[in-house]
Amino acid sequence: MNQLELLKSGGVVGGGGAGFPAWKKFSAQANTLLINGAECEPLLKSDQYLMLYQAETLVRAARSLGDLISANQVKIALKEHYHVPLAALQAAVQKLKLEVSIHALPSIYPVGDEQSVVYECTGEAVPPRGLPGNVGCTVVSVSTAINALHAFDGIPVTRRLITVAGEVKRPGLYDVPVGTFVSDVISAAGGMNMPDACVLLGGPMMGELLQQGEAAVVTKTCGGILVFPKEHLLVNRAELSIAHMRSRAKTCCIQCRYCTDLCPRFLLGHPIYPHLTMRSFAMDGKPEPSAVLCMECGICELFACPMGLSPRRIQQLEKEALCTQSSDMSFSMIKSQQDTRLGRQVPSQRMAARVDVDQYEFDTPQEVYTVAPGQVNIPLKQHIGVSAKAAVSQGEHVRCGQVIGIMQGESLGAYVHASIDGVVGEVSDAVLIIGGTRL
């Protein structure tokens, strides 16, 4: 079995974002491979831990994946203020004597956006609606690279290292079987510090607010579980209704265009104009076409807007509407916008303070807590593309690492594996496995 087949059979997908299947990404050759270790959202520590304590594994993974796509350059990119992981990676490169370089990124948000990583590492700007491959690059996260190396050894993706932070009794890093209920992870962290706290899945800037009673689970792409008071700024912003956002936009948007001028994609040269989206939304007009270029980082909403409005969420709504109408929109770069980029970037620490999460920051821990749930509910679709097809039935005994979801033909998709030993309790769009050790 070749390496692409091993990536496929191992169920390796992007560790963040949409979960792009690794076998597809590495099917194309590229001049440069970039391992994205920016982990730029506040609070998240998983990649920093991996870069520090699995530095040699990551360097070997980077070189192996670079060879797979015939890359001339292989770089691991992380923020310049991650001093200890930086030193660990440089020492690993020296020891292993592999052709991998370490690139220090500026400590800004959101430098972890893959298009920002490409620009910082190569000086090339990915075109609007384009991919890193358009400028000869392939970008993967730290966890994706390490999972790929494991897949080459026949070890599939069954676990996820995640950050648990905020109003929990024991914040830290948790090694969690895929499909573990979020409530079980919070229990493993000692529970919430308050009875009516709210949960964000992901990072504080781009995470998704869980609804009360929602039985969410940890997936291959889940990087964090964050618990905040119900009065927290991020919770209040996420709970605004569409009608409320429209009313506020009509009343308060002053068309100052700060949301546009500080937009990271605008500063890369993309013709994206959130202030025009705000205008069209407020006036019930046609969606502003450039909304499809939004990366949903939240700078416009949580840092730039002086009126405290919701341009990011409104861009999301307009983008969804536009994507159902047409897919043939094209845009041209405006490179002159790059001239103002350095003066308009947002320092990471200021971003954390602005959204009131700096109080929950902690140093990268030396210890990782292991979660051993009594049951898991593993979604058959944890990736962009077509859902996997169930390969097990109710009542069947399964072992950790066993395939429970198979790709449908050669369509874009990924295999799914059992993350604990047990018995299949139910099969729907997810596979419930009962067994293992109770928390």
RODRENFI-436696 format. One line per field, with one value per residue (C-alpha): residue number from 1; x, y, z. Coordinates in nm, 3 decimals, always signed. Layout:
num: (NUM|...)
c1: (X|...)
c2: (Y|...)
c3: (Z|...)
//
This chain:
num: (1|2|3|4|5|6|7|8|9|10|11|12|13|14|15|16|17|18|19|20|21|22|23|24|25|26|27|28|29|30|31|32|33|34|35|36|37|38|39|40|41|42|43|44|45|46|47|48|49|50|51|52|53|54|55|56|57|58|59|60|61|62|63|64|65|66|67|68|69|70|71|72|73|74|75|76|77|78|79|80|81|82|83|84|85|86|87|88|89|90|91|92|93|94|95|96|97|98|99|100|101|102|103|104|105|106|107|108|109|110|111|112|113|114|115|116|117|118|119|120|121|122|123|124|125|126|127|128|129|130|131|132|133|134|135|136|137|138|139|140|141|142|143|144|145|146|147|148|149|150|151|152|153|154|155|156|157|158|159|160|161|162|163|164|165|166|167|168|169|170|171|172|173|174|175|176|177|178|179|180|181|182|183|184|185|186|187|188|189|190|191|192|193|194|195|196|197|198|199|200|201|202|203|204|205|206|207|208|209|210|211|212|213|214|215|216|217|218|219|220|221|222|223|224|225|226|227|228|229|230|231|232|233|234|235|236|237|238|239|240|241|242|243|244|245|246|247|248|249|250|251|252|253|254|255|256|257|258|259|260|261|262|263|264|265|266|267|268|269|270|271|272|273|274|275|276|277|278|279|280|281|282|283|284|285|286|287|288|289|290|291|292|293|294|295|296|297|298|299|300|301|302|303|304|305|306|307|308|309|310|311|312|313|314|315|316|317|318|319|320|321|322|323|324|325|326|327|328|329|330|331|332|333|334|335|336|337|338|339|340|341|342|343|344|345|346|347|348|349|350|351|352|353|354|355|356|357|358|359|360|361|362|363|364|365|366|367|368|369|370|371|372|373|374|375|376|377|378|379|380|381|382|383|384|385|386|387|388|389|390|391|392|393|394|395|396|397|398|399|400|401|402|403|404|405|406|407|408|409|410|411|412|413|414|415|416|417|418|419|420|421|422|423|424|425|426|427|428|429|430|431|432|433|434|435|436|437|438|439)
c1: (+0.000|+0.152|+0.156|-0.153|-0.348|-0.219|-0.340|-0.677|-0.708|-0.588|-0.870|-0.634|-0.806|-0.713|-0.692|-0.884|-1.136|-1.336|-1.127|-0.996|-0.897|-0.517|-0.499|-0.655|-0.438|-0.118|-0.222|-0.089|+0.277|+0.395|+0.713|+0.673|+0.524|+0.425|+0.341|+0.116|+0.201|+0.073|-0.221|-0.316|-0.645|-0.611|-0.616|-0.549|-0.231|-0.247|-0.012|+0.230|+0.247|+0.305|+0.577|+0.750|+0.717|+0.694|+0.940|+1.135|+0.818|+0.693|+1.022|+1.019|+0.655|+0.730|+1.017|+0.819|+0.523|+0.756|+0.907|+0.559|+0.475|+0.832|+0.860|+1.179|+1.122|+0.972|+0.902|+0.747|+0.594|+0.509|+0.479|+0.803|+0.701|+0.670|+1.032|+1.047|+0.878|+1.097|+1.411|+1.284|+1.216|+1.551|+1.725|+1.527|+1.627|+1.991|+1.979|+1.795|+1.987|+1.679|+1.613|+1.342|+1.355|+1.182|+1.006|+0.915|+0.585|+0.483|+0.269|-0.048|-0.402|-0.494|-0.151|-0.266|-0.498|-0.334|-0.324|-0.145|+0.102|+0.173|+0.229|+0.456|+0.665|+0.691|+0.584|+0.321|-0.046|-0.305|-0.560|-0.920|-1.119|-0.794|-0.595|-0.229|-0.171|-0.227|+0.109|+0.285|+0.223|+0.063|-0.032|-0.125|-0.156|+0.080|-0.170|-0.242|+0.128|+0.177|-0.138|-0.007|+0.322|+0.128|-0.087|+0.229|+0.290|-0.063|-0.208|-0.543|-0.685|-0.883|-0.792|-0.763|-0.552|-0.770|-0.753|-1.011|-1.012|-1.223|-1.459|-1.358|-1.192|-0.892|-0.804|-0.540|-0.477|-0.683|-0.617|-0.966|-1.110|-1.291|-1.666|-1.639|-1.930|-1.826|-2.006|-1.780|-1.467|-1.589|-1.657|-1.302|-1.184|-1.356|-1.679|-1.782|-1.716|-2.073|-2.399|-2.519|-2.195|-2.191|-1.961|-1.775|-1.632|-1.308|-1.126|-1.275|-1.269|-1.409|-1.563|-1.924|-2.156|-2.329|-2.700|-2.835|-2.877|-2.692|-2.515|-2.202|-1.897|-1.525|-1.435|-1.107|-1.124|-1.209|-0.925|-1.083|-1.366|-1.404|-1.642|-1.752|-2.008|-2.341|-2.280|-1.950|-1.901|-1.847|-2.166|-2.372|-2.241|-2.313|-2.670|-2.781|-3.075|-3.071|-3.348|-3.148|-2.833|-3.026|-3.187|-2.851|-2.691|-2.969|-2.940|-2.571|-2.348|-2.158|-1.983|-1.645|-1.501|-1.273|-1.410|-1.273|-0.945|-0.844|-0.968|-0.668|-0.782|-0.830|-0.473|-0.350|-0.499|-0.842|-1.131|-1.346|-1.557|-1.740|-1.866|-2.057|-2.200|-2.318|-2.483|-2.666|-2.777|-2.908|-3.104|-3.240|-3.052|-2.887|-2.595|-2.256|-2.067|-1.735|-1.883|-1.787|-1.422|-1.472|-1.259|-1.472|-1.178|-1.381|-1.138|-1.412|-1.662|-1.456|-1.179|-1.241|-1.603|-1.632|-2.009|-1.996|-2.186|-2.173|-2.008|-1.856|-2.189|-2.358|-2.083|-2.147|-2.517|-2.454|-2.188|-2.427|-2.690|-2.441|-2.300|-2.648|-2.705|-2.385|-2.040|-1.882|-1.796|-1.441|-1.234|-0.904|-0.622|-0.560|-0.197|-0.176|-0.370|-0.067|+0.123|-0.080|-0.070|+0.211|+0.048|-0.295|-0.220|-0.366|-0.125|-0.233|-0.224|-0.440|-0.689|-0.712|-0.765|-1.026|-1.245|-1.187|-1.022|-0.674|-0.782|-0.810|-0.465|-0.222|+0.125|+0.166|+0.143|+0.388|+0.110|-0.174|-0.487|-0.634|-1.010|-1.152|-1.525|-1.781|-1.927|-1.854|-2.076|-1.857|-1.994|-1.954|-1.887|-1.604|-1.458|-1.542|-1.692|-1.912|-2.006|-1.856|-2.088|-2.140|-1.942|-2.083|-2.427|-2.605|-2.487|-2.153|-1.838|-1.565|-1.205|-1.031|-0.886|-1.137|-1.297|-1.659|-1.714|-1.585|-1.539|-1.801|-1.613|-1.347|-1.549|-1.388|-1.417|-1.242|-1.250|-1.378|-1.251|-1.367|-1.196|-1.268|-1.339|-1.707|-2.042|-2.224|-2.536|-2.681|-2.600|-2.735|-2.529|-2.299|-2.195|-2.261|-2.014|-2.075|-1.783|-1.447|-1.394|-1.636|-1.509)
c2: (+0.000|+0.336|+0.643|+0.803|+0.483|+0.476|+0.833|+0.728|+0.409|+0.594|+0.847|+1.145|+1.481|+1.841|+1.897|+2.223|+2.400|+2.184|+1.869|+1.833|+1.468|+1.442|+1.182|+1.429|+1.721|+1.519|+1.385|+1.707|+1.802|+2.135|+2.337|+2.419|+2.230|+2.444|+2.294|+2.549|+2.571|+2.924|+2.812|+3.176|+3.175|+3.266|+2.987|+2.694|+2.503|+2.162|+2.236|+2.416|+2.104|+1.880|+2.106|+2.106|+1.743|+1.568|+1.790|+1.505|+1.328|+1.648|+1.710|+1.355|+1.395|+1.722|+1.570|+1.258|+1.463|+1.697|+1.400|+1.270|+1.586|+1.642|+1.973|+2.173|+2.347|+2.217|+2.469|+2.446|+2.787|+2.903|+3.232|+3.403|+3.427|+3.047|+3.047|+2.701|+2.510|+2.706|+2.592|+2.234|+2.221|+2.376|+2.118|+1.836|+1.954|+1.966|+1.622|+1.451|+1.639|+1.660|+1.934|+2.112|+2.479|+2.660|+2.988|+3.239|+3.414|+3.753|+3.732|+3.862|+3.738|+3.557|+3.462|+3.099|+3.152|+2.933|+3.218|+3.439|+3.157|+3.127|+3.502|+3.523|+3.223|+3.278|+3.636|+3.498|+3.595|+3.327|+3.472|+3.539|+3.213|+3.032|+2.770|+2.756|+2.521|+2.818|+2.953|+2.617|+2.550|+2.280|+2.371|+2.131|+2.166|+2.017|+1.751|+1.657|+1.605|+1.387|+1.186|+1.134|+0.993|+0.756|+0.651|+0.558|+0.313|+0.176|+0.368|+0.535|+0.853|+0.759|+1.032|+1.408|+1.632|+1.926|+2.229|+2.259|+2.610|+2.881|+2.818|+2.459|+2.329|+2.175|+2.358|+2.191|+1.954|+1.637|+1.330|+1.230|+0.946|+1.077|+1.075|+1.147|+1.358|+1.714|+1.679|+1.382|+1.586|+1.871|+1.620|+1.487|+1.847|+1.859|+2.014|+2.376|+2.643|+2.770|+2.587|+2.803|+2.844|+2.819|+2.612|+2.709|+2.436|+2.547|+2.872|+3.185|+3.379|+3.125|+2.865|+2.753|+2.815|+2.496|+2.520|+2.419|+2.041|+1.980|+1.642|+1.748|+1.524|+1.568|+1.520|+1.498|+1.874|+1.987|+2.185|+2.319|+2.312|+2.654|+2.728|+3.088|+3.261|+3.320|+3.696|+3.677|+3.901|+3.605|+3.433|+3.751|+3.809|+3.451|+3.464|+3.775|+3.704|+3.797|+4.051|+4.211|+4.227|+4.391|+4.643|+4.737|+4.763|+4.997|+5.213|+5.222|+5.136|+5.457|+5.317|+5.398|+5.098|+4.994|+4.642|+4.647|+4.827|+4.580|+4.266|+4.027|+3.905|+4.266|+4.337|+4.043|+4.210|+4.049|+4.276|+4.207|+4.490|+4.407|+4.766|+4.721|+4.393|+4.580|+4.844|+4.596|+4.386|+4.690|+4.808|+4.464|+4.487|+4.222|+4.044|+4.208|+3.961|+4.001|+3.836|+3.499|+3.590|+3.610|+3.371|+3.439|+3.529|+3.784|+4.080|+4.298|+4.213|+4.165|+4.420|+4.669|+4.785|+5.093|+5.040|+4.681|+4.544|+4.196|+4.215|+3.866|+3.695|+3.902|+3.809|+3.443|+3.480|+3.663|+3.412|+3.122|+3.295|+3.374|+3.022|+2.878|+3.122|+3.099|+2.945|+3.125|+3.457|+3.571|+3.848|+4.019|+4.101|+4.460|+4.439|+4.804|+4.705|+4.506|+4.834|+4.910|+4.556|+4.593|+4.893|+4.733|+4.391|+4.297|+4.174|+3.842|+3.965|+4.268|+4.040|+3.814|+4.115|+4.267|+3.955|+3.915|+3.573|+3.671|+3.593|+3.225|+3.196|+2.934|+2.812|+2.507|+2.221|+1.935|+1.690|+1.571|+1.425|+1.112|+1.076|+0.720|+0.749|+0.474|+0.542|+0.740|+0.860|+0.886|+1.096|+0.939|+1.285|+1.471|+1.605|+1.811|+1.606|+1.295|+1.123|+0.781|+0.480|+0.273|-0.053|-0.196|-0.280|-0.264|-0.525|-0.581|-0.597|-0.357|-0.289|+0.048|+0.128|-0.087|+0.072|+0.166|+0.403|+0.358|+0.603|+0.587|+0.507|+0.757|+1.057|+1.314|+1.159|+0.980|+0.653|+0.658|+0.427|+0.308|+0.501|+0.254|-0.118|-0.195|-0.290|-0.087|+0.050|+0.246|+0.337|+0.653|+0.946|+0.846|+0.518|+0.484|+0.247|+0.136|-0.002|+0.110|+0.245|+0.478|+0.821)
c3: (+0.000|-0.101|+0.123|-0.030|+0.031|+0.389|+0.441|+0.303|+0.508|+0.819|+0.800|+0.814|+0.762|+0.834|+1.209|+1.186|+0.967|+0.729|+0.772|+0.417|+0.349|+0.354|+0.076|-0.164|-0.056|-0.098|-0.437|-0.593|-0.618|-0.472|-0.449|-0.080|+0.215|+0.513|+0.851|+1.016|+1.386|+1.441|+1.659|+1.656|+1.848|+2.216|+2.479|+2.243|+2.333|+2.161|+1.871|+2.100|+2.316|+2.013|+1.875|+2.214|+2.326|+1.988|+1.800|+1.641|+1.532|+1.371|+1.187|+1.051|+0.950|+0.772|+0.574|+0.482|+0.358|+0.172|-0.009|-0.091|-0.288|-0.417|-0.231|-0.275|+0.058|+0.382|+0.658|+1.002|+1.081|+1.432|+1.615|+1.712|+2.078|+2.110|+2.229|+2.386|+2.098|+1.854|+2.033|+2.052|+1.678|+1.590|+1.811|+1.645|+1.297|+1.402|+1.559|+1.271|+1.000|+0.780|+0.526|+0.723|+0.817|+1.102|+1.019|+1.292|+1.224|+1.368|+1.683|+1.524|+1.483|+1.256|+1.122|+1.140|+0.844|+0.581|+0.331|+0.584|+0.653|+0.280|+0.248|+0.553|+0.449|+0.074|-0.004|-0.241|-0.202|-0.272|-0.518|-0.409|-0.382|-0.454|-0.266|-0.157|-0.450|-0.681|-0.566|-0.538|-0.168|+0.043|+0.401|+0.682|+1.057|+1.315|+1.424|+1.062|+0.990|+1.297|+1.220|+0.866|+0.995|+1.221|+0.924|+0.733|+1.019|+0.992|+1.289|+1.209|+1.362|+1.673|+1.923|+1.941|+2.168|+2.271|+2.496|+2.774|+2.922|+3.081|+3.370|+3.445|+3.757|+3.578|+3.257|+3.043|+2.755|+2.718|+2.505|+2.396|+2.186|+1.878|+1.945|+2.317|+2.439|+2.524|+2.857|+2.944|+2.866|+3.086|+3.364|+3.323|+3.369|+3.707|+3.581|+3.536|+3.796|+3.758|+3.680|+3.391|+3.192|+2.812|+2.590|+2.274|+2.054|+1.889|+1.958|+2.117|+1.789|+1.545|+1.775|+1.768|+2.063|+2.175|+2.238|+2.575|+2.589|+2.261|+2.275|+2.085|+2.054|+1.992|+1.625|+1.434|+1.374|+1.728|+1.882|+2.199|+2.449|+2.613|+2.899|+2.960|+3.183|+3.011|+3.043|+2.854|+2.550|+2.315|+2.432|+2.395|+2.042|+1.935|+2.065|+1.874|+1.642|+1.274|+1.335|+1.617|+1.404|+1.118|+1.350|+1.499|+1.154|+1.033|+1.342|+1.420|+1.121|+1.039|+0.729|+0.878|+0.689|+0.978|+0.930|+0.577|+0.644|+0.917|+0.739|+0.703|+0.361|+0.242|+0.356|+0.148|-0.159|-0.179|-0.286|+0.022|+0.166|+0.490|+0.522|+0.195|+0.325|+0.634|+0.416|+0.193|+0.492|+0.680|+0.377|+0.286|-0.044|-0.258|-0.086|-0.137|-0.366|-0.186|+0.126|-0.027|+0.037|+0.415|+0.623|+0.935|+1.160|+1.359|+1.342|+1.190|+1.463|+1.776|+1.720|+1.439|+1.468|+1.696|+1.728|+1.848|+1.547|+1.392|+1.047|+1.077|+1.143|+0.875|+0.628|+0.717|+0.638|+0.311|+0.209|+0.262|+0.049|-0.228|-0.239|-0.302|-0.589|-0.791|-0.789|-1.084|-0.917|-0.983|-0.827|-0.903|-0.662|-0.555|-0.445|-0.337|-0.024|+0.094|+0.146|+0.461|+0.599|+0.855|+1.023|+1.049|+1.195|+1.533|+1.804|+1.952|+2.313|+2.232|+2.060|+2.367|+2.592|+2.362|+2.376|+2.752|+2.748|+2.864|+3.223|+3.119|+2.960|+3.094|+3.003|+2.783|+3.034|+3.070|+3.154|+2.932|+3.089|+2.929|+2.897|+2.899|+2.826|+2.870|+2.527|+2.213|+1.931|+1.622|+1.332|+0.989|+0.846|+1.015|+0.692|+0.388|+0.106|+0.115|+0.439|+0.506|+0.479|+0.793|+0.785|+1.110|+1.242|+1.575|+1.824|+1.654|+1.868|+1.753|+1.850|+1.871|+1.527|+1.339|+1.031|+1.107|+0.813|+0.459|+0.175|-0.096|-0.417|-0.512|-0.397|-0.167|+0.176|+0.460|+0.650|+1.008|+1.284|+1.623|+1.901|+2.184|+2.220|+2.264|+2.116|+1.850|+2.015|+1.724|+1.365|+1.203|+1.080|+1.364|+1.523|+1.897|+2.066|+2.423|+2.619|+2.748|+3.096|+3.267|+3.371)
//
